[in-house]
Amino acid sequence: MLRTDLPRQARELVTELGERAVVCDMYDLTGSAVYHDVAGTDTHEVRELITLVRRVPGPVLDLAAGSGRLTLPLLALGRQVTAVDLSEGMLALLAARLEESPARLRERCTLVRADMRTFTSPRRFAVIVLGTSSISLLDADGRAALYGTVREHLAPGGRFVLSTVELDAVDGHEVEVPFVGVSGTSYRFFERWDPGAGRRVVAICPAEPLDGPVTVATSTVAVVPADRLEAELAQAGLAVLSRHALGDAGARHRDILLEAEVSR
Ligand SMILES: C[S@@+](CC[C@H](N)C(=O)[O-])C[C@H]1O[C@@H](n2cnc3c(N)ncnc32)[C@H](O)[C@@H]1O
């Protein structure tokens, strides 16, 4: 059945493709490869995040680590890194990247398939990272559970570093952005933002579909402005120490990095 919440142009494309359209989640076994091709090695926010992590020595917990866009730079800092993700497909991509990495990096990385809301470990971490505005993948209850996980796993003096995205309604509520993946494949990125519902739906599909099945990878995410996030963190006993506007995130997105610590 056609998903009516997809951006209009993605819906039209799916209709046009008919049975050839394979609409999947961005992080399932099929969608993971698309995410990784489009964004998995992007350097956005990496420099700013690493600058904050560098200041606090000790092991790092990389939540929603995906295919390792942040995990590998964290390992390059010389840290022990525990990379947590829910998706088998994304973790398989990360494992493959680690296999190709020098042993001195690979040996310091632990992969865990788990839900970041309920993840438990006897270890405590100097820094917990949740990048790429992945906090937006959780609803309000999920975020509250996540803050509990973070508090429980931060070592004394530890930092929680997370990013979020704010949107400007400059061109209406739907945008299309062309992308070229690392593989050289051209993609169309569609986004539909529903400000009333506080969420956006994104869809990525190849710009020049070949014969046969065509993957349309989708994700529905909340839009959590930094002020709201800061208030939620305060309520959970996490005080924001610094806020950093990140460089151009493209289209109408403004990415913001927050650094927090346990306050009580
Ligand atoms: C936007 S990607 C970010 C991946 C990576 N950090 C990066 O920068 O490319 C979001 C990741 O969150 C993972 N994810 C979604 N819900 C999750 C959950 N509840 N617990 C753990 N991981 C989750 C997805 O599988 C996906 O790999």
The ligand as a Tripos MOL2 file, in Angstrom:
@<TRIPOS>MOLECULE
LIG
   27    29     1     0     0
SMALL
NO_CHARGES

@<TRIPOS>ATOM
      1 C1         21.5140    9.0090   11.2100 C.3       1 LIG1
      2 S1         22.2010    7.4320   11.4630 S.3       1 LIG1
      3 C2         23.7070    7.9010   12.2210 C.3       1 LIG1
      4 C3         24.7920    6.8890   12.0750 C.3       1 LIG1
      5 C4         26.1990    7.3870   12.3950 C.3       1 LIG1
      6 N1         26.3260    7.8960   13.7640 N.3       1 LIG1
      7 C5         26.6390    8.4510   11.4180 C.2       1 LIG1
      8 O1         27.0420    9.5150   11.8550 O.co2     1 LIG1
      9 O2         26.5890    8.1890   10.1990 O.co2     1 LIG1
     10 C6         21.2270    6.8280   12.7880 C.3       1 LIG1
     11 C7         21.5960    5.4720   13.3270 C.3       1 LIG1
     12 O3         20.7730    5.2080   14.4930 O.3       1 LIG1
     13 C8         20.4730    3.8440   14.5310 C.3       1 LIG1
     14 N2         19.3280    3.6810   15.4320 N.ar      1 LIG1
     15 C9         18.0360    4.0210   15.2230 C.ar      1 LIG1
     16 N3         17.3090    3.8060   16.3160 N.ar      1 LIG1
     17 C10        18.1600    3.3130   17.2550 C.ar      1 LIG1
     18 C11        18.0080    2.8940   18.6090 C.ar      1 LIG1
     19 N4         16.8320    2.9740   19.2230 N.pl3     1 LIG1
     20 N5         19.1020    2.4400   19.2620 N.ar      1 LIG1
     21 C12        20.3040    2.3570   18.6530 C.ar      1 LIG1
     22 N6         20.5060    2.7490   17.3690 N.ar      1 LIG1
     23 C13        19.4550    3.2310   16.6840 C.ar      1 LIG1
     24 C14        20.2290    3.4840   13.0880 C.3       1 LIG1
     25 O4         20.3400    2.1030   12.8790 O.3       1 LIG1
     26 C15        21.3220    4.3070   12.4060 C.3       1 LIG1
     27 O5         22.5000    3.5600   12.2500 O.3       1 LIG1
@<TRIPOS>BOND
     1     1     2 1
     2     2     3 1
     3     2    10 1
     4     3     4 1
     5     4     5 1
     6     5     6 1
     7     5     7 1
     8     7     8 2
     9     7     9 1
    10    10    11 1
    11    11    12 1
    12    11    26 1
    13    12    13 1
    14    13    14 1
    15    13    24 1
    16    14    15 ar
    17    14    23 ar
    18    15    16 ar
    19    16    17 ar
    20    17    18 ar
    21    17    23 ar
    22    18    19 1
    23    18    20 ar
    24    20    21 ar
    25    21    22 ar
    26    22    23 ar
    27    24    25 1
    28    24    26 1
    29    26    27 1
@<TRIPOS>SUBSTRUCTURE
     1 LIG1         1 GROUP 0 **** ****
